[in-house]
């Protein structure tokens, strides 16, 4: 019998977990809509016209690098996007709006529950450190996680397991005792590659 958490809107799966490792964008923080807008705007700026980026397509690319996302869009729509310009324009938009990001309440509640129960808690994000820290600050979790691993600290981002393994190492917890909370298919692959159980949530 696993523990039951009737008061939690997002009950964790049964298992002997010593740590919960959270993705940030779309999981703890409702940043997907903002990232979606920033991408649609950046692509539109390059095309010189509005670009309606289908939401499902955007979500399916969750956790992909900018260069890979550009290649996908080029192949699908016949664009020739400059990833450097996309990064610049998307970042500028994000920068202007990042502090308005809302938390995802059921995921944040799970993080508080885990910490309260004495489990290790960490963030492992494919985003850049400064963005991730600003996002955590915006949702009131600036000092909550003792461990935050971000993309510039590892050789390979998700779907490689590096970010999750680094978080487990810093928490001093065996990867098999870690539960990952993720919203993207690449995140799930990364968790599986790290030998970790994974709880999937809808991207927000």
N, C-alpha and C positions, 0 to 999 in steps of 0.2 A: 504493500500500500504506500503510495506517495502521499505527500502532504496535500491537504486540500486548502484552497484559498478562496472561500466563498465571497470574501469582501473585495477581491481583486477583479477589476473589469477584464483584465487580461491574465488568466491563470497560466502559470508556467507548467510545462510538461513534468511528469513525475521523473525523479532522478536524484542522485546524490550530487548536487551541484555545489561547488565551493565558491564559484564566481559567476557573475553575469556580465557579459561584454556586449555593449550596445553600439550599433551603428548610430550615426548622428542625423544626417540629412534624410528626411522622409520617415525616420523612425522615432527618435526623441523629439526632433524639431520638425514642424510642418513646413519644410523648405521646398518641397517638390514643386508646388505651384509657382513659387518665386523663381526657382531655377528654370522652370518651364517658360515663364514669361521672359526671363533674361535671355534664354536661348532663342526664342521666337523673335525677339527684338534684335538680337545680334545678327541672326541670319537675314532678317528683313533689311537691316542696315546695309549688308553686303549686296543683297539682290536689288536694292533700291525700290523695294515694294514690300507690302505686308506679307509675312509668311505665317500661315496658320499651321503650326506644328501640332499634329494630332497627339492628344494627351496619352493615348494607349501606346503609341509608338515611342513617345518620350519616356514613359515609364518602363517600357521594355528595354530601353538603353541605360537604365539606372546603373550607376557604378562604372560605366564605361569611361575611358579617357576621352578628352576633347578630340584628339586626333582620330580616334576610332569612330566617334560619333559623327564627325565631319565626313569621314570616308563612307559611312553608312548612308548619310543624307545625300552625298554626291551620287552614290550608286543608285539610290532610290529615285531621286528627283532630277538627276542630270545637272546638279550644281557643280561649281568648282570653288569650294569654300577655302578660305585661308584660315587655318586653325589659330594662328597667332592673333589675327584680328578678332576672331570669334572670342578668344580668351579675353582679350583686352576689353571688348565691348560688353561681354557678359559680366565680367568682373566689375566694371564701372556701374552697371545696373544693380548688381548684387550689393556692392558697397553702399549704394545709396539706400538700400531697403533692408539690409540684414538685421538692423536693430529692431525691426518691427515684427520679426518672426515669432510665431506662437508655438508653445509647447504642444506635444501630443499627450493629452492628459493620462490615458491609460498606460502608456509606456513609461511616463515619468513616475506614475504611481508604482509601477513594478520596480523601478530603480530604487525608490524610497523604501519599498518593502524589503528588497534584497539587502540594502545597506542596514536597515533596522534589524534584520535577522542575522547580521554579522557576516554576511557573504562579501566577497571582494566585488567591487564594481569598477568597470572601465569603459572607455569609449575607444572604438577602433574605427577610424573614418578614412575613406579614400579622398577626403578633402584636404586642403592645406591648413596647417596649424592655425594661422591667424584667423581664418574664416571660421574654423571649427570652434576656436575659443570665443570669438565674438558671438557665434550662434548659441553656444552654451550660456554665455552671459545674458543674451536676450531672453532665454527661457528660464533664467534664474538658477542655473546649475553651474555657475562659474567655478565654484570651489567644491563642488559635490564629488567629482570623480578624482581619486588619487592618481589614476593612470589614464592618460589620453594619448593614443598613438595616431599619428597622421601620416599622410602619403609620403612626405619628404624624408621620413625616417626609415623607409624600407626600400629594398631594391625593386620589388614587384608589388603592385597594388592588387586588389581583388580582381579576378577570382583566385589569385594566388593566396595562400594562407598566411603570408608574412605578417600582416597587420594584427591578426588575431593571435598568432603565436608570440609576437612581441608583447602584446598586452598580457597574455598569460604568464610570460616570463617575468614581466615587471610586477605582476601580482603575486608571483611565486606560487602559482596554482597549476597543477597538471592540466594540460589541454582537455583531457577526457573528463575533467570535473568542471568544465566551463560550459555555460549555456550562452549562445549567441542570440541576440534579438536583432532581426534584419528585415528590410522591406524589399530588397532587390534580388533577382535570380543570381547575379554575380556574387552578392554577399553570402547567399546560401551555399554556393559552390565553394567559396573561400572557407566558410565554417566547416563544411564537410571535409575539405582538403586538410584542415587543421585537426581533424578528428573530434570536432566539437558538435554537440547537439545544437539544433537551431530552431528558434521560434520565429515564424514568419508573421509579419503584420502588413496590412494594406499600406502602400506608399501614401504619405500625406503631404 
